[in-house]
Amino acid sequence: MITLKAKLRLYWPLIKSLQTALLLTTGLAGYMSARCPVTTIPTMIGLGISLFLAISGSTILNMWYDRDIDAQMPRTQKRPLPAGVLDPKEVLGVGLTLSVLGVGIAVAMDILFGLIIFAGLFFDVVIYTVWLKRRTAWSIVWGGISGGMPILAGRALGVGAIDWIGLALMLAILFWIPTHIMTFNMRYHSDYQRANVPTFPSTYGFPFTRSVIAISSIVAAIAMGGAAFGIGMAWGYLRLMVVLSGGLLVLAIATIVNPSEQVNFGLFKYASLYMLGSMLLVTL
């Protein structure tokens, strides 16, 4: 009989802990861009719990639905579901339970906050994964929208409404996500072709994909800069934001002028650090 600890160890890869942690961080940053966390600790705890449950639940549901695709790709064949280590029915139940709990807590805290969290889950699981992922490379847009919902939800919870700053923060995440996903699309191009999943590299070619990555990275930096200015970020922090954005711009141009897997993966790594750094500056 599998112990609880062993079971949790098997489920941990299903929530994609690094991705979940990053999205959770954006949600917390969105809230702290409007409210002081020190004076709203109970709300911060509720925000963190609801987001973690909803994001983890939606990720598990995605992994459950895509288990047949994962079984065809060497990069993902050893995941618990395609490897046959976990029962798909059990995983579906866990994913639905976590999702319902996450959205339920969010709705109990604030209706608007809960609706945005639900919208993110719906876009991610139903629109992106179930409907579009296996049909069009442009599914990434809807995946990006769902990825931007946590920070929009956090901001909305803090100000009590959806404002232009929250939308700018969401757009920054939306345009950052192609840097992440399309880099993997190129690096594991043969895997996605084997699984018959349409991607930008397979649909439009590598040069066009690199251009899209570069442009989206620049737009993400502009959106983040605009949001930082709107929040009223101190000049010292704004200068740091400009320096971080400058590095992103240089690497984005390099992917077009001197395209290579090394340069593109360098942009991918830097973009992740850029987003984490930006979230830190927003919270400060």
N, C-alpha and C positions, 0 to 999 in steps of 0.2 A: 504493500500500500504506500502510495506517494505521500510524504509528509507535506504540511502546509508550506514549510520553507522551500522545499523542492518544487512545489507547484508554483509558488511565487517566482522562483528563479526561471521557470519555464515561461511564465507570462511576461516577465520583464522585457524580453526582446520585442514582444508584440506591441508594446506601447511606444517603441522607438524613443527611449528615454532622453536622448540628446535633443531630438526634435521637439518632444513634449516640453522639456525644460526651457527651450528657447521661446516657444510660443507662450508658455506660462510667464516667462520673464517679460515678454512684450505686454501681456495683459496687466501685470503689476505696474509696469512702467507707465502705461496709459493712465491708470488710476492715480499714480503718484505725480503725474504731470499736472493734476488738478487739485489733489488733496494731500495733506500732510499725513503720512502713514503713522506717525507717532500718536496722533490724537484720534486715529480711527482704526486701532488695532483689530477689534472684532470684525469690522468690515473687510479689512485686509485678509484676515484668516478665512472668512467666508468666500471672498473672491478667489483666493488661492485654491481652496478645496473644490469649489464648483468648477473652476477652469481645469484643474488637474483631472477631475473625474470625467468631464465632458470631452476633453482632448484625448485622454487615454481611451475612453470608450469608443470614440469615433475612429481612432487609429486601429484599435482591435477589430472593429467592424470592417475596416478597409483590408486588414490583413486576412480576415476570414473570407471576404469576397474574392480577394486576389490570390488565394492559395493555389489555384490551378496555374496561374501565371508564374508565381514564385517557384513552382515545381519544375518549370522549364528553363529557368535561368540559373547558371552555376553560382552566381553571386548570392542568390536567395534560397537555394535548394535545401540548405541545412536549417532553415528557420523551423520552429517547432511544428507549425501546421503542415507545410509540404513534406516535412520529414516524418509525419505521422505520429509524433510524440503526444500531441494533444487532440482531444476529440473535438471535431468541428462544431457539433451541437453545443457542447459545453462552452466553447469559445464564443459562439454567437450569443449565448445567454449572458455571459460575463460582459461582453461588449454592450449589449442592450441595457443591462442593469446599470453599468457605470454611466452610460449616456443619459439615461432617465434620471439617475440621482444627480448628476452634474447640472442638467438643465433645471431639474426641480428645485435644487438649492438656489440656483441663480434667479429663478422666477420668484421664489419666496423672498429673496433679498430686494429685488427691484424688477418690475415688469419689463421695462425697456432693456435692462441688462440681460434678463433671461431670454427675451426675444432675439437679441443679437447673438447670444451664445447658441440658441437653437438654429438660427439662420446659418451660422458657421458650420454647425454639425450637418445640417441638411445639404448645404452646398458641397461639403467635403465628401459625405458618404453617398448621397443620392445622385446629385448632379455630376460631380467629378468622377467618382469611382464607378458607380453602377451604370450611369447613362453614357458618359462621354469618353472616359479614359481609353476604351478599346475601339473607339470610333474615329476620333480626331486628335491631332496634335494640339489643337487649340483648347483642349480640356484643361491645360495648365493655367489658363486665365481664371477658370472657376476654382481651381485648386488654390490659386493665389488669393482670390477673394476670401475663401474660407480661412486661409492663413492670416489674413489681415483682421479678421473679426475679433480675436482676443484683445488686441490693443484698442480697437474701437469700442469694445464692450467695457474695458477698464476705464477709458476716458469718459464714456457716457455715464458710467456709475458714479464717477467723480463729479461731473458737472450737472448731472441730471438731464442731459439732452445730448443729441448728436450735433456737434459743432464742426466748423471747418477744420479745426486743428485735429480733431479725432479722425476726420476723413483723410487729411494729409498724412497722418501717421499710418492709417490703413493702406493708403496708396504706396507709402514707402515700403511696407512689407510686401504688398502685391507685386511691385516691380523688383524687389530683392529676390523673390522666390525663383524666377527664371534662372538667375545665376546659379542657384543651388541645383534645381532639377535638370536644366539643360546640360550642365556640366556632366552630370551622371549619365544623361542620355547619350552624350558623345563618348564618354569613357567606356560605357558598357553597351555600345551601339549594337553589337552582335547579339547580346542577350535580349534586348528589346525586339530585335528582328525575329529571333527564334520564338519569342512569345507572341508575335504578331501585335505588338503594341505600337501604334503610330506615335512618332516623336518628331520634333522639328528637324533633327539631323536626317532622319529617314525620309521625311516629306519634302524638305526644302534644301537639304545639303548642309555640310559643315560650315562653309563660309557665311551663309545667311544666318545660321544659328549663332555663330560667334558675334555677328553684328547685332543681333537681337539681345544677346547677353550684355554686350557693351552698352547699348542704348538704354536698356532697362536698368542697368546699374547706375547710370548717370541720372536717369529720372528718379530713381529711388533716393539718391543723394540730394537732389533738388527738393523732393517732397519732404524729406527729413529735415533739411535746412529750413524750409518754410515753416514747418511745424515748430521747430526749435525757436525760431524768431517769434512766432505767434504766442508761444508759451511765456515768452519774456525771459529767455535764457540769458544769464549774465554774459557780458562781452568776453570774459576770459574763457568761458565754456564754449561760446560761439566760435572763438578762434580755434579751439581744439577741434570743433566740428568741421571747420573749414580745412584744417590740416588732414583730418581723416578722409574727408570728401576728396581732397586733392589726390591722395594716394589711390583712392578708388578710380578717379578719373584717369590717372596715368596708366593703371593696369587695364582699364577698359579700352583705352586707345591702343595699348600694346597688343591686345588680343586681335585687333583688326590689322595693325601694321605688321606685326610679327607673329602670326598665328601658330600656335603649337599647343600640344596637350599640357606641357609644363606651364606655359604662361596662363592658359585658361584655368588650370587647377589652382594656380597661384591666385588668380582673381577670385575663384571660388572660396579659398581659405580666407583671403583678406576680407571679402564681402561678409563672411560670417563674423569675423572679428569686428568689422566696421559696425555691423548691426548691434552686436553686444555692447560695443563702446558707446554707440549712440543711445542705447537704452539706459546705460549708466549715466550719461550726461543729462538725459531727460529727467531721470529720477532725482539727480542732484539739483 
